[in-house]
Every structure is written in C-alpha cells, then in structure tokens.
C-alpha cells in the first residue's frame, strides 16, 4: 500500500460497481477492492491500520456490511477506521442499523463521483479530528456523535442542492442548444486548472476539497441565463448594446438565484457558487463585468471558472459563431485577445495545455459522433 496516499478499501461483490468507484476515486486515493465480505474482513483485520477508510456495499451474499461492521466492533477497529456504507435510495431502516453499528457515513445509490469523493474526504477528516482532539474520553461520546450527525446532514443537504442545480443547468444547456459535453468540459477544464493552481500557487488556499466545490460552481456559472429571453440567448448575429446589457445581467441574476436556492448553512459552497456566478466575466485589468473588479479582488475560483468558460466557448459552435481549434483558442487566450487574465493562472494554463487541448479534442470528437449517430 502507498503510504503517501490515502488508502481506500472497496468491498463490493459487483464488478461493474467496483470499477466505477475505482475510476471515480483513483485521482484522489489509492484504491484496493475485493469481491466478497470475507475477503474484505480479512484485509481489514490484517492491514486496517494502513487504511484511511472502508467503502462497503450493504447488500452482499454471505458476509454483508452489517456483519462486517459487527466483526470490526468486536476487534475494536471501530471507532478508529471510518466505514462508509453504500445503500439503496430508500433504505431508512438499514441506514439506522449501520449507523448504530458504527458506520461513519452512508451513500445512497445512484451516486455521482463528486459526491462519493466528498463523502470519503469528510469521513476521513472527521475521524482525524476526533483522534487529534481526543483527551482520553470515549471517542463515541454524545458530543462526537452530534458532530458526526451534523456533518452527515450538511453532506446530505449539499447532495440535494447538487441534484437540484444540475437539473436546472441541464435546462440552461437545452435552451442554449448545447450538448451535455459542454458541462462535462467546463468541469474538467476547471478541475485541471484548479489542481495546477493548488500545486503551484499555495497562497490561493486551494485544497482538494475546495477543488470539488469549485468544479460544481463551474457547472452552475451560467444559471442566470434561465431568465434571459430566448430572442437574446439564441440570436444568430451580434447583439445590440441594449441586448448585451441584458445578456450581461445573467451574472447578477445567477447569483440571486443561487442565494434563494442553496442552503446558506453550507457557507463555503454557497459563497463560492454565488461568487463564481457573479464574477466569472471579470477581467484581471478591471475590464470585465458586472463589478469591474481588478486583480486578485476577483476570487481565484471565479478566475479559474472564467478561463475554463472562455476556453470551452472558443472550442464550441454557438448560434453566433463557429468553433476554433483548441490550438487557436490557446493562442487567443494567452495573447490577450479574449481579455486580461492573472499571469499566474495563465502560467497554469500553459502548464496544462496538453491535457486541456487533449480533453477538448476528445470530447469534440465524441460530440460529433453522437450528433452524426
């Protein structure tokens, strides 16, 4: 096992499910998987101290999740090793039972990759905080349980928000005559750029957990276009000055929509998403809108999402223009043709060029094949 990376054990008797989970988690964790509860219990018993978390499918033949949790309790592996149980969508009784057996969290199917990563990170962070703050008291004290329950409630609310806004963003794409590849590209471009900023410019405070939120915020950046008239959204030619003023209002309107829809108790998610919706068209020299912010008064999440948005817009056919090649899009952004960007962010853009252009080319080919099919 890799001591430098968080080790996650997946216990699931369905090969397809295990492969999907590994694909979702491999960029964040070192993943190991077994196909039976017996094997999983043996791994936990032998090398549990080198695992950061265990992900168990509730329903398995012979040795299931509840039996594994019971045995882990007997071996005093709980508390100490966070266990997350994957449940069907409607399984309230089973959820209560696994929590009673010491599970740190549950994930309801169907799940999305961002949610799974976030649940695992939250469980690991909670366990580490409890271990660090422990002063000899029972780690499964009433206070600890209250903290864990609060964390689970926040995660559940965040997942609900994600599903609601993702559905609305699909409507935005439909009205804008865009395919689902647009949302896919925006998210991936944002993840690539945010990871490079995190690794090269720590002064911006980007962490792996924050990247997940920025990626979600990027997907919601144009939500304000829901209230822009079709005559403007779908106009094939150049907008008039008055029409462009209406179009620009999607930034402030998007921030307003998010203010009414997101759970304000989830302050980090709320503040980043609202900020990105409002400020993704700001420019580093103050030439953007709506607030004409200058330099790093524009948050780094908004700067990252703004660059990802322009790169995809240049690479995509729109009602008013044809797509340019990824190579030409790169040149336009670096030369300043599309407005001024933070030199540090542009440096990350250059470092990630091959990955960004490769992803743009691959998804454009997939999109074309889908349209022809």
ABEGO torsion letter per residue (X at the ends): XBAABBBBBBBBABAAAAAAAAAAAAAABBBBBBABAAAAAAAAAAAAAABABBBBBABBBGBBAAAAAAAAAAAGAOBGBBBBBBBBABBAAAAAAAAAAGBABBBBOBBBAAAAAAAAAAAAAAAAAAAAABAGBBAABAAAAAAAAAAAAAAAAAAAAAAAAAAAAAAAAAAAGBBAAAAAAAAAAAAAAAAAAAAABAAAGBBAAAAAAAAAAAAAAAAAAAABBAAAAABABBBBAAAAAAAAAAAAAAAAAAAAABBAABAAAAAAAAAAAAAAABBAAGABOAAGBBEAABBAAAAAAAAAAAAAAAABBBAABBBBBAAAAAAAAAAGAAEBBBAAAAAAAAAAAAAAAAAAAAAAAAAAAAAAX
